[in-house]
Structures are given as structure tokens and as C-alpha cells.
Amino acid sequence: MNCRVVVEAAVPVFDVETEDEAIRIAISKTGEMLNPDLNYVEINMGERTAPSGEELLPAFIAADEALVALELEMTVFNVEREEHASRIARKEIGQRLENIPLEVERVDVLEDDEDENETEDESENEADESSTTEETEATAESEADEDEEILPEFEDLVE
């Protein structure tokens, strides 16, 4: 089973004035910590809402320091359960992001491609068989054409 795991990270950023600046710096800082080992992890802005339901920016600034909520997404392959996938994702990401709190937001099970692969393999086999038959027929026809199209000066060599 393959799973898509989304982990929320609280990234601290220092000496910032605006929320946009804090978000850019947090994404850059997280990307530097994850790359090159985990370049397959997608970094997105997190979502925050006020108790009234109002959408807020993912950064909270106080005294020129910010805490930015980011969502880190990665696909985990060949796991037994969703819990196993979340543990793997937390461990892989957590090893690179020291002193940054992580929380698993959600685990989505991806559809297995085995059924699709079997169907594709069967189609390819049928196509290979039909192309082999066509090639054999084309070769036989070209050999027959060659017999008829021999130039007179080469007839002695062929016989």
C-alpha cells in the first residue's frame, strides 16, 4: 500500500517585519534543511483559522519573530498500515528538521497501480503479438517482391 502523508511543521523565523516575508523565509529555510536528501517532499503554506472561522495567514509575528505553519507532503511506498506511513514520514522529515515541532495532519491511501499495470501489460503483450505477426507477413511479402524485382544483371548471382 502507498500513502500520501501531510505533516504540519511550526517553523520559527527571526528578524522579520511582515507575514509574507516570514512565509518566504520559512519555506526557504525548510527547503535548505530538507534538500538534497528529501527533495521529493513538497512544501506548502499551512492553513490557520480564527475561532470565528476567518482565514488567517500561516504566520504569527510577535516582537520581530514569527512562527510559520507549513505543510510538508511526501509519498511513502510499500507500507502495511496508515500508522506505519505516518511514522516513516515523521521520522524522515524530523531527522532533517531539528527543533521544529511536527504533527501528522492526514494520511491518504493512494490507489494501487497493480490492476492498471496488469491491464497495460496484457495490452502490450497483445500489441507485441500482432506486430510480430505483421512483421512476419511483411517480411514474406518483401521476399516475394525481391524475387520478382531482381535486375537482369544479377540473376546469375541469385541462381
Secondary structure, DSSP 8 states (H G I E B T S, - for coil): -EEEEEEEEEEEEES--SHHHHHHHHHHHHHHHHTTTTTT-EEEE--EE-TTS-EE-SEEEETTEEEEEEEEEEEE-S-SSHHHHHHHHHHHHHHHSTT--EEEEEEEEE--SHHHHHHHHHHHHHHHHHHHHHHHHHHHHHHHHHHHT--GGGHHHH-
